[in-house]
Amino acid sequence: MQTSTRGGLVALSLSMLLAALGTSIANVGLPSLAHAFGASFQAVQWVVLAYLLAITAVIVSAGRLGDRLGRRRLLLAGLLVFALACAGCAAAPTLSWLIGARAFQGLGAAIMMAMTLGMVGDTVTKANTGRVMGLLGTMSALGTAMGPSVGGVLLSLWSWRALFLIGLPLAGVAAALAYRYLPADAHRRDVWPGDTLWAPLRDAPLRAGLVMSVLVSAVIMATFVVGPFYLSRGLGLDPAWMGLAMAVGPTVAAVTGVPAGYLTDRLGSQRLTLVGLSVMLCGALLLSQASGLGVYLAALIVLTAGYSLFQAANNTAVMSDIQATRRGTVSGLLNLSRNLGLIFGASALGAVFARATPDVSHAAPQAVEVGLHATFAMAVGLILLAILVKVLVWRDQGAKHSAFKN
């Protein structure tokens, strides 16, 4: 692999890590933010939701704009916006200010996420797509893991403001590498004239991949919204130990991401998608009955290992056969589906937890455990629905293939 290719992959990997870090590091700080601003659980949830809603609102348009104006150019702009927003979050004097700065940070993250997946085809050959998708999945999981662990340490040593300052140096390094090693943009081009922004959704397998991404992402987000409250209020862990406990599952996903990419290239994305969903189902079932730290961590490991397999396989299936002029837009759609799932997980599954545990700040540990079980009982249903979607679309593809051969 050439030095420019390696440098480009590092730039893309750091961009993916930063976007994931922006979500997870805020989650671990929710209890501290509620205390610092004297706010309710529902109010501080908007620190997470503002980031995700901003990403959701602009990510498809960002992908299309990258196809038209240049993906490298737009990635650099996204990194700059993200860095400025980090400073704004750290300086926030009120909860409203923080929520607004988080929305601005989400704008930068949307550009970064769309351009990162969109530039895979510009950086490596099609034969290596699965491996790079696995690498990016690893970096996403690593960013998710770094949030709780590093965030817990920062909360113990300093304050919640340090949770946002950490993104500044990482954004600077990513921008320098992107400028130096990613391929220069070609001249501005028209993007498939006559097509609409949502034209790729005519493809049934793509639609299925996006729906599964929504469902699976909702389940993963539930672990980061509900997890801090179960670990701190239900099990009595301090912030540092809570962060380390939450990082166990994502660390497993980070370790398995690259092997999952290799397996996708070797065994095919269809089969591995179902395997990943089945493993996730086992993890969610365990969480719906979990009691105590050991069982919780074991279930989290199973759930996130399955997510790593699913993500590598599904992302490869969605992105591998896309035309060069559509990569940014389809990447935006894929990230949009993921963030719609994250929003659904944070709001709907968070509401299930809040309903089962009404006064989370003063609830008994047993009441918090009841909320955990209720949340992941619903998560089991979401994963079963994702499995059904995959089986139906796979059967339909098989029927069309048989008809074509005959």
C-alpha positions, 0 to 999 in steps of 0.5 A, a space after each residue: 500500500 502506498 504512503 499516500 493511501 495509508 495517509 488518506 486512510 488515517 485521515 478518513 479513520 480519524 474523521 470517523 472516530 471524531 464523529 463517533 466520539 462526538 456522540 458517546 462522550 456527551 452521553 457519559 456526561 449526561 448525569 454531570 450535566 444534569 447536576 451542573 445545570 440543575 436540569 432534568 433527564 429529559 432536558 439534558 437529553 437534548 445535548 445528545 439529540 441536538 447533535 444527532 438532529 443536526 446530522 440527520 437534517 443535513 447529511 444527505 445534502 452534504 453527501 450530494 454537495 460533496 459529489 458536486 463540489 469535491 469530497 476532499 474540499 468539503 471534508 476539510 470544511 467539516 473538520 473546521 466546523 467541528 473544531 470551532 463547535 468543540 470550543 463553543 461547547 466547552 465555553 457554554 455558560 448555559 444549557 441552551 448555549 451548549 445545545 446550540 453549540 452541539 447542533 453546530 458540531 453536528 453540522 460538521 460531523 454530518 459533513 465528515 461522516 458523509 465524506 468519509 464513507 464517500 471517499 472510500 472508493 476514491 482511496 482504495 480498489 473495490 476488492 478492498 472495500 470490505 476491509 476498509 469498511 471494517 476499518 472505518 467500523 473499527 474507528 467508529 467503535 473506537 470513538 464510541 469506546 473512547 467517549 465513555 472511558 476517556 470521558 469518565 477520566 476527564 470528569 473525574 479529573 476536571 469538569 464536563 467542559 473537558 469532554 468537548 475540548 478533547 476534539 480540537 487536537 484530533 480535528 487538527 490532525 485529521 485536517 492536516 492529513 486530509 489536506 496532505 494525502 487525500 486525492 485532490 478534487 476533480 473539477 466541479 461536475 453535474 450530479 446525474 442531471 434529472 435525478 432527484 436527491 432520493 433517486 437511489 432509494 428505488 433500489 430495494 436492497 438499498 432500502 432494506 439496508 437502510 431500514 436495518 441500519 435504523 433499527 440496529 442503531 436504535 438498539 446500540 444507542 439505548 446502551 449509551 443513553 440508559 447505560 450510564 444511569 444503570 451503572 451509576 444509579 443502579 450499580 453505584 459506580 463512580 464516573 471513572 468506573 462507569 466510563 470503563 464499564 461502558 467502554 467494554 462493548 465498543 472496545 470489542 467492536 473495535 477489535 472485531 471491526 477489521 476481521 469482520 471486514 475481511 470476513 465480508 470480502 471472503 464470505 459475502 455481505 448477505 450471509 454475514 449480515 444475518 450472522 451479525 443480527 443473530 448475535 445482536 439478538 442474543 445480546 439484547 435478550 441477555 440485557 433484557 434479563 441482566 442483573 449485576 455488573 458481570 451479566 451486563 458486561 457479558 451481554 454488552 460484549 455480545 451485542 456490540 460484537 454482533 453490531 460490528 459484524 452487521 456494520 461491516 457487512 451492511 455498509 459493504 453491501 450498500 456502498 460497493 456497487 455505487 457509481 462514483 458520482 453517487 458515492 457521497 449521496 448514498 453515503 449520506 443516506 447510509 449515515 442518515 439511516 444510522 442517525 435516525 436510528 440513534 435519534 429513535 434510540 435516544 428518544 423512544 427507547 429513552 422514553 421507555 426507560 424514563 417511564 419505567 423509572 420515573 424519578 431516575 435521580 432518586 430511584 432505587 437500584 431495583 427500579 433502575 434495573 426494571 427500566 433497563 429490562 423494559 428498554 431492552 425487551 423492546 430492543 429485542 423486537 427491533 432486532 427481530 424486525 431487522 432480521 425479518 427485513 433481511 430474510 425477505 429481501 434476500 428471498 426476493 433477490 434469490 427469486 429474481 436470480 432464479 427467474 433470470 437464469 430460467 
